[in-house]
Amino acid sequence: MARRKPARPAARPADAPASPPPPPAASRPPLPAAFWGLLLVAAIAAAYWPAYSAGFIWDDDGHVTRRALLSLHGLAQIWAQPGATQQYYPLLHTAFWVEHHLWGSAPMGYHIANVTLHAVTALLLLALLRRLQVPGAVFGAFAFALHPVCVQSVAWVSEEKNTLSAALCLCSALAYLSFDRSRRRAAYAAALALFTAALAAKTVTAVLPAALLVIFWWRRGRIGLRSDFAPLVPFFALGAGAGAVTAWVEAAYIGAKGAAFALGPADRVLIAGRALWFYIGKLLWPSPLMFMYPRWDVQAGAAWQYAFPAAALAVLAVLFALRRRSRGPLAAALLFAGLLFPALGFVNVYPFLYSFVADHFQYLAAMAALSGIAAGVACAARRLPRYARIAAGAGGVAILALMGFLTSAESATYVSNPVLWKTTIARNPGCWMAYQNLGRAYLDEGRPGPAADQFRKALGINPDDAEAMNELGVATMAQGQADAAIGLYDRALEIRPNDAETQVNLGMALLQKREPEKAAAHFQHAAQLEPRNAAARMDLALAYSQERDWNDAVIELRRAVEIDPDSAEARMRLGAALDRAGRKDEAMEEDRRAVALDESLPEAHVALAFMFLRSGRRDDAFAEFRRAIELRPSYSEAHFDLANALLDAGRGSEAEEEFRKAIETAPDSADAHEGLAEALVRDGRLDEAAKELGQAIKAEPASAEMHNELGAVLARQGNTSGAEAEYRKAVAFSPGFPTAHINLANLLLQSGRASDAAGQYKAALSADPQNAHARNNLGIALARLGRTQEAAEQFKMAEEEDPSYADPKRNLAIILGQAAPR
């Protein structure tokens, strides 16, 4: 007789909560979910209104997709190359990649996206709470949506990792609850796929499977090994793997290692206990909120610090003891602590360098805490008389309105870096990092003096802050104090020898002092520290270029292009180096590639224009210059370069127009005023030319070249005394400037001061011994002084130096014939 097969188990019935809510006392039907959803979205949109007009702030440049990763190749790097982005969260950076292609670098698009993701997360939380039949689900979702502790995650573009990963995590949770009820493989696969996506956005979501187990215990009072735990094993494995990768990236690429992170087990327990109370305190009383909280001084030997973890354990013990009356409070506490676990100090994360706590660390945990509080309030309110319930409801609405107001006010502090850091300093005056970042904001605004003041304040609080020391060096360099900046860079490297950025900055300072060999050593060190740093290779090429070692410059720039094939700047610089090395065809090809890679890069068009000029293709060059100007109308250098090209082509009126446009965009450009003066001189408008040269000298008072040019214009106008004064200024500013000495000597000779003229000719020859013209004119001056034999020697030497120069031979013949030379 055939053996009868056991019946297939039916789908798991939906489990009721441990304490099912009683039916509502009122007969009025509940409002539809769509109403609450629309109201929730509208409330979030209003509360975060200031965020829409905000800009980018600290760390956003490390998250918003940089130019080198904007191509499809860059997208592949985001997924395949840890270190290509600041953190290895490939789905997050893919989202940023897509957003950049949608709205470029406009901050508003990113802020709208992040607020939208927060709204989606709040809607999903509402759906999850209703699915679980949690009392007060609507109030809990609204409390999370409007709580000001979430502002850091929503108003800060970098924290899109929170809103995106949370939305995916909640979707996974809803899918898994569907699987838990139906045991359908499709639901399980969807939950696993969504969980994987959440991990790829931020690995803090690795706590989801543990959270699901807590939910199952709350609902059923037990956890089945086969029914509950076994299906979650792949989730735990994925979470553990992703967490390990993130920990490695934090240490290897971000810098979460060193003395600041050398915490013992007791230290980490103390941090965790204190952090739990800190976060629940900020949820209950969100004032003051800070972008950066003070970093606690953790002392394992201080007995009072153990009160925090002891109190946390005591609370859990009490809730455990009360679990037979209601499992809800213990479940909420476990969810809150579990969702916070990645940020409690047991795993190193880079922000611990500044503070052990941050508002964005509890974005997920806040859902559990606020939902638990809302459930407790709702259960308590149901035992009240009707009028008291109405009053409680009104009180709840007032609390939510207050939360929305506080959220809006807090969002306004994220509008810009200066506002953010000034607010942080006002609330946390001991935050050295805030002073440092305010200094960086001032540097970005072109205010090196105020920036240096902020860096000094940061160093006053934290003298071993190598970053602030480095930034102070940058500010000092911007103020023209290269030697002082070099000293600061050296001190920063004493603190942190293997900091590639400081090595590069020191190299740039040495380049400014015309010490390319020393600079190259620092660029090489930076390239060794960061082999994939294309910028360090480009800087090393710059050092070789200063030494006119074009072949080595080409080698380094080719390495930079290998590292970053999509860098238009690297290819543009490679083109310039190839051009200097005499490899014209290769140079033009690289310039073409630079333009093809980034049609919107004006500098690439200018580089290509110069290549066309050198190959005689003037019209093509003019077109490239004009394309650069079209892309950036305020590009003064492009106007100036186009003007010079037009002037060389004999198109003086067009050149004059471009010089004037260059001056409009850069009124203090000495070169533009000088170029316009040359165009005016060619047109015979000497008075206007003299005025333009006066403006050029006003911009660069110590320019010997411009004083010499003004002297030449004044001489042509017959203003001998004015010309002489300008020539003398030229030789005073540049004693080795032979042209100015010759011009002054010629003027003196014409006015009959042959002795003074001879002295100036000799000064010219001291700077340029092979100058046949200066030597010939010295002979003339000596002849006029009656020193015929000396004059004859100068004419002979001039003839030897330049046989094609006829005047020395003629003047020598005149000397020998005893006639005065001309």
Salt bridges, closest charged atoms under 4 A:
ASP15 OD2 - ARG220 NH1 2.59
GLU159 OE2 - LYS161 NZ 3.33
GLU159 OE1 - LYS202 NZ 3.84
GLU159 OE2 - HIS360 NE2 3.81
ASP180 OD1 - ARG12 NE 3.59
ASP180 OD1 - ARG183 NH2 3.05
ASP180 OD2 - ARG220 NH1 3.15
ASP228 OD1 - ARG12 NH2 3.95
ASP228 OD1 - ARG220 NH2 2.61
GLU410 OE1 - ARG427 NH1 3.18
GLU445 OE1 - ARG447 NH1 3.18
ASP453 OD1 - ARG456 NH1 3.45
GLU467 OE1 - ARG440 NH2 2.67
GLU471 OE2 - ARG440 NE 2.81
ASP483 OD1 - LYS513 NZ 2.49
ASP499 OD1 - ARG496 NH2 3.27
GLU515 OE1 - LYS518 NZ 3.30
GLU556 OE1 - ARG537 NH1 3.05
GLU556 OE2 - ARG559 NH1 2.80
GLU569 OE2 - ARG573 NH2 2.94
ASP579 OD1 - LYS584 NZ 2.72
ASP579 OD2 - ARG614 NE 2.59
GLU586 OE1 - ARG558 NH2 3.02
GLU586 OE2 - ARG583 NE 2.98
GLU589 OE2 - ARG593 NE 3.50
GLU590 OE2 - ARG558 NH1 3.94
GLU590 OE1 - ARG571 NH1 2.96
GLU590 OE2 - ARG593 NH1 3.20
ASP598 OD2 - ARG67 NH1 2.30
GLU599 OE2 - HIS605 NE2 3.55
GLU599 OE2 - ARG627 NE 2.73
GLU603 OE2 - ARG632 NH2 2.99
ASP620 OD2 - ARG617 NH2 2.89
GLU624 OE1 - HIS605 ND1 2.76
GLU630 OE2 - ARG627 NH1 3.03
GLU654 OE1 - ARG626 NH2 3.69
GLU654 OE2 - ARG651 NE 2.83
GLU656 OE2 - ARG660 NH2 3.14
GLU656 OE1 - ARG685 NH1 2.92
GLU657 OE2 - LYS661 NZ 3.42
GLU658 OE2 - ARG626 NH1 3.63
GLU658 OE1 - HIS639 ND1 2.78
GLU658 OE2 - LYS661 NZ 3.93
GLU678 OE2 - ARG682 NH2 2.98
ASP683 OD2 - ARG685 NH1 3.03
GLU688 OE1 - ARG660 NH2 3.92
GLU688 OE2 - ARG685 NE 3.07
GLU692 OE1 - HIS673 ND1 2.71
GLU724 OE2 - ARG728 NE 3.09
GLU724 OE1 - ARG753 NH2 2.63
GLU726 OE1 - HIS707 ND1 2.67
GLU726 OE2 - LYS729 NZ 3.67
GLU790 OE1 - ARG787 NH2 2.96
GLU801 OE2 - ARG775 NE 2.92
ASP807 OD1 - ARG810 NH2 2.59
